[in-house]
Amino acid sequence: MFEGLKKKFSTFIDSLSKKEEEKAAEAEVEKKEEHYQHAGPAVEKKEGTVKHTHEPEPLLQKKEERAEETEIHVETAHHHPEKEIRQERQQPKVAFGTKLKGLVFKEVKISEGDVDPFIEQLKMSLLQSDVNYNAAERILEELRKELLSKPISSRQIDKEITEIIRSSILRTLGTCATKDMLSLAREKKEKGELPFRILFIGPNGAGKTTTIAKVAHMLIKNGFSCVISASDTFRAAAIEQTVHHAGKLGIEAIKGKYGADPASIAFDAIAHAKATGVDVVLIDSAGRQETNKSLMEEMKKMVRVAKPDLKVFVGESITGNSLLEQVSQFNEAVGLDGIILTKLDCDAKGGNTLSILSEAKVPILYFGLGEKYDDMIPYDPNFIINNILPN
């Protein structure tokens, strides 16, 4: 998962690291050359050849290996004995790998001229990985400041650049304080304010009903009793699907007829929970697009009647940039308390996660990773970081 985004960051880190390594190597070589030039080594003539003496052992060894490049030959022209033709001393050619080998580096400072071209390349990569433009601008401006703010060890350039990117993105991923569904349910139970009510909303096909079953499974494992309100009276077979999941989990599903008022079914489920002492009511709803005004009004009515403690948006992580638009519209309509992103196992690019947290400011609660009831994990910023940055 997130392989696309991980590849983009890996390329960025490798390119910038190589650039800084080359810069550090060049600077060190120039420093050594300048030192030897000022030292003014003695010159000894022998049989038409000029050699430098009193030079450090490494350079003498290098000259022996590259004799043709380091020696200066003196030739006397046969036709013009009064003239002496002398070849200019040639600077030893040092390969990039040799420059690095054996040199003792300290720190390098990344310059604006070096980092800006790479930041522009990374911006295009993020946009291709479903990161919203404004989110990409914000993330990269933060990253640019971090890269320019402090020198980095030239011995571990790639590692330190990776850590700078990690800390920068972690700040973005941690901008929204996530909510712990289990802690909120326990708090309600301790106060005697049950049932705890959770309304699940979102577009068709995102895995909403399956996600409700996963949440019920998690709550049951942690000692809570649950009932599901089959309030999706619009989609064909939606009620049967809800009843099927409830049966597998050993809990009840409150249902009505297709075409019935979803809010009235949610009301009945809450009344049932109060009468039987059930802790949590999980309310399904019809899948709807943010552009469907009538269904959006119906959802607002459900919020007014059910008075949910949590309004959770369920969306596909593979939707791309349209996911941010969906979240924004639903948030504007009813005020979202959290998001569950599904289908993270389907090679999601991962960019829309950064967009949501940066732009919509709605916390992500859980990730869905498969079809089994246990295939859901709590949101963790480090989970995202570890999947989009190279090890």
N, C-alpha and C positions, 0 to 999 in steps of 0.2 A: 504494500500500500504506500501511497505517496511517492512512488518511484520517480515520477516525472519531476516533482519539486526537488527531491533529493539529488537527482542528476544535475539540475540547474545550479544548486548551491555548491555541489562538488566541483563543477567546472569553474565557477566563480572563484572558489578558494584556491584551486590549483593554479589558475591563471595569475591571480594576484600574488600568491606565494612565490611563484617562479619569477615574477617581475621584481619583487623585493629581494629575492636571493641574488639575482643578477646585479641589482643595484649595490647590495652589500659587498659582493665579491669585487666589483669594479672599484668601489671606494677603497677597499683594503689594498688592492694591488697598486692603485695610484699612490696611496700613502707610502707603501714600501718603496716604490720606484723613486718617489720624491726624496725619501730618506737617503737612498744610495747615491743619488745625483749630488746632494749636498755634501755627502761624506768625502767626495773627491778621491777615489781610489788611485793608488800609485799605478804607473804604467811601465811595463818592462818590454823592451824590444828584443826579439830573438828570431834570427833568420827570416826577416821580412814579415814577421807576425807580431801583432800587438796583443798582449793579454792583460787582463785586470788581475791584480793581486789583492790580498787582504780582504776578500769578499766573504760573506757568510757562506758556510758549508752548503746550504741548500741551493744557492744560486750557482756556486762553482760546479756542483753536481749537475745542475740543469744545463750549464754551458757545455759540459763534457758530452752530454747527451745530444745537444743541438749545436755541434761545433761549427757547422757550416753557416749558421745564422749568427753566431756570437763572435766569431773571429773577424779581425780586420786584416786584410791582405794588402801588402804594399808591392806594387809592381813597377819596374823600371822599363820604360819604353826603349826598344832597341834603336829606333830611328831618331829619338829625341832624348838622349841621355841626361840632358840638363833638366828634364821634367820628370816629376814623380807623380804617378797617378795613384791616388789613394781612394779606396772604397769607403763610403760612409758606414759607420758602425750601425748595424741593424738591431732593432729592439727585439728581444726574444718574444716569440708568439706563445701566449699561454691560453690553452683551451679553457672553456667555462668550468668544466669538471675539475681541472687542475687548480683553477683559482680557488675553488671551494675547499679542495683537499688540503688539509693541514693548516688552514688559516684559522685564527682565533677571533671570532666575531663577538661583538657585544650587543648592541641594540641598533635598530633602524627605525627611522621615523617615516611613516607613509605620507607622501605629499599629495596635495589636491590634484596636481597634474597626473599623478599615477592612479589615484583611486577613482576619479570622476568617470573616465572611460569604462571602467569595470562596473561602476554603479549603473551606468546607462545600459550596459549589456544585461545586467542582472534584472533591471526593470522590465525589459522586454521578455526575459525568461519568466518572471513572475506573472506577467500579464497572460502569457501563454499557458500558465499553470492555474488559471482561474482566480488569480488575485485581482480584486477590484482596483481600478486605476488610482483612486484616492488613497486606498489602503496601501498600495505599492509605494506611492509617493511618501506617505507618512513613515512607513517601515524603513525605506531606504534613506530618508533624511536622518532618521535616528541612527541608522547603521553608519552612515557617512561621518557623522559627528564622533561616533565611537572610534572609528578607524583612525581619524585624524587627531584624536585627543591625547593619545599617549604612545610612547615608543614601545616597540615590541622586540622580544628577544630574537636575534637573527639565527639562533641555533634551532628554534622551534617556530618558525614563521607560520607554517600551515596550521599548527596546533593552536597558536595564539589567535590567529585570524578566525578560526572556527569558534573559539571561546567568545570572542567579541561578538560574532554573529549570534551565537547562542544566547548571550545575555541580552542583546538588543531585542531579539524576537520574543524572548521570555517576558519582557516587559509588555509587549503587545498582547501576548497570550494571557497575561495575568491581569489585564485591565479590568475585567469583569469578575467580581467575586462570585464564584459558583455557589449554588445552593445544594445542600445535602438533603435529599428527599427523605431519607430515613430519619435524620435528626429532626426535621420539621414534623414528621409524623409522630415521633416520640414526644416532642414538645406538646403537641395537641393532645395526645393521650394523657400526659401528666396533668394537663390543665382541665381535663374532662370536657374538651371541646370537640368530641368526635361526632359524626364521622369526618375524617380528613378527606377533602374532595379534590380530585385532580381531573382537569379537563384536557383532553388531547385533541389538537387541531392540526390541520395541514392539508396539503394537496393529495389527490388520489395517487395510489401506487407507491407511496413512500414507505409503506410497511407499518402504518399506524396501529392497526388491530394486533398485529404480531408484537409490536413494541409494548402495547398495553398488557399483553400476556406475559412478556418478559418482566415488566415492572411488577405485576401481580406475583409472579414467581419469586422475585427478589424480596418483596414485602412479606410473603408467607414464610420464607426461609428465616426472616428476622422476627418472627413472632406476631405478625399482624394478620388479622382476618380481612378478607376483601370481598367485594361484590362488583361486577362489571355492569354498567349501564349500556345496553346495545342501542345507542341513540343514532346510529347511522341507518336511518330508514330510507335512504335514497339509493344507495348502491345495491345492485342485485347480489344476493347471497351474503351480504354483509352481516345480517343477523345470524345466519347459520354459522358463519365463520366465528363470530364472537361466542356463540353457544358451544361450539366445538372446543375452543380453547378453554372456556370455563370448565367444561366437563373434564378435560385432561388435567386441569389444575385442582379439581375437586371443590370448586366454588360455584356460586350461583350467578346467573346472568339474568338481569331484568330486561324484558323485551316487550315490544308492541308489534303492530302491523306495519308493513311497508307503507310509506306515505303519511304515517302518524307524525304528530308534532314531536321532534326530538327533545325539546325542553321538558315536555310533560313526562317522557320516559325517564329523563334524568331526575326529575322531581320524585317520581315513584321509587327510583333506586335509592335516593337519599332517605326517603320515608321508611323504606324497608330496612336500611342500615340502622336507623335510629331505633326502630321497633325490635330488631333482633340483636342489637349490640355489635354490629360489624364495624370494624375500625376505619376502613378506607373504601371510598367509592371511586372507581375508575370509570370515567365517562368518555365513551367513544363519540365521534361526530362524523358527519358526512365529509368526505374529501371534497375540497373546493379550491378553485384557483382564486388568487387574490383579485382577479378582474371580475369575478362573478358577484355583482352587488347584492342580488337577492339572497344568495347563500351566506354572504358576509353579514347581512342584517339578521338572518336566522341564527348565526353564531353569536351575535351580540345579545340576542334574546336568551340564548342558553346561558350566557354569562350572568345575565340579570336574574334568571330563575334559580340556577344551581349555586350561584355565589361560590365559585371554586377557590380553594386556597392556593392552587397552582394552575397556571395556564401554560401548557407545554406544547411547543411546536415540534412536530415530527417531520423531518425533511431528509431527502437523499443527499448524501455527501458527494454523489457523482453528478449532481444537477448542473454544476458549473456556476457561472456568475449570476444566473437567474435565481439562485438560492437566496442571495442577499436581498434581491427585490421582494421575494416572497416573505422573508422574515420581516423586512421593513414595513410592508403593507399590513401584515397580520398584527405586528406590534402596534402600529398606529391605530388599528381598529379596536383591539381589545386589551392591549398591554401585555406582552408576553413576560413570563417569569423565568423561562428556560427553554432550552432546545435539546432535542435528542437527534443526533445525526446517525442515519442508518446506512447500511451497505458499504461500510468502510472497507470491507473485505473485497470489494469489486474494483480494486486498483484505482481508488480515488486519487486525483491529482493533489488534493490537499489545500489548494490555494483559497478556496471559499471559506475554510475554517479561519484563516487569517483575516479575511475580509469581514466576516461576521463579528469577530471579536474587536476588530479595529473600528468598524463603521456602525454596526447596529447596536453595539453595547449590550447585547443580550447574552447571558452566560450559557455555555454549553454544559449540560448536566451529564449526559451519557453518550457513548458511542455504541452503535449496533454493529456486530462483526459477523453475523451469520443468522441462521434460522432457528437454532436451538434456544431454549429458554435461558440458558446460562451465557449465551453469546452477547453479552452486554457488559461494558466496563465503564466505571466512573470517569468523567473527564479529568485528564491530568496534562498540564502543559508540557511536562517532560516526555510524555508519550508522543506528542506532536513533534517536539524538537528531535527526539531520538530517531524519528522516522523521516525527517526531512534533511537532517544534517549527516554527513558521512561520519563513520566511527573514527 
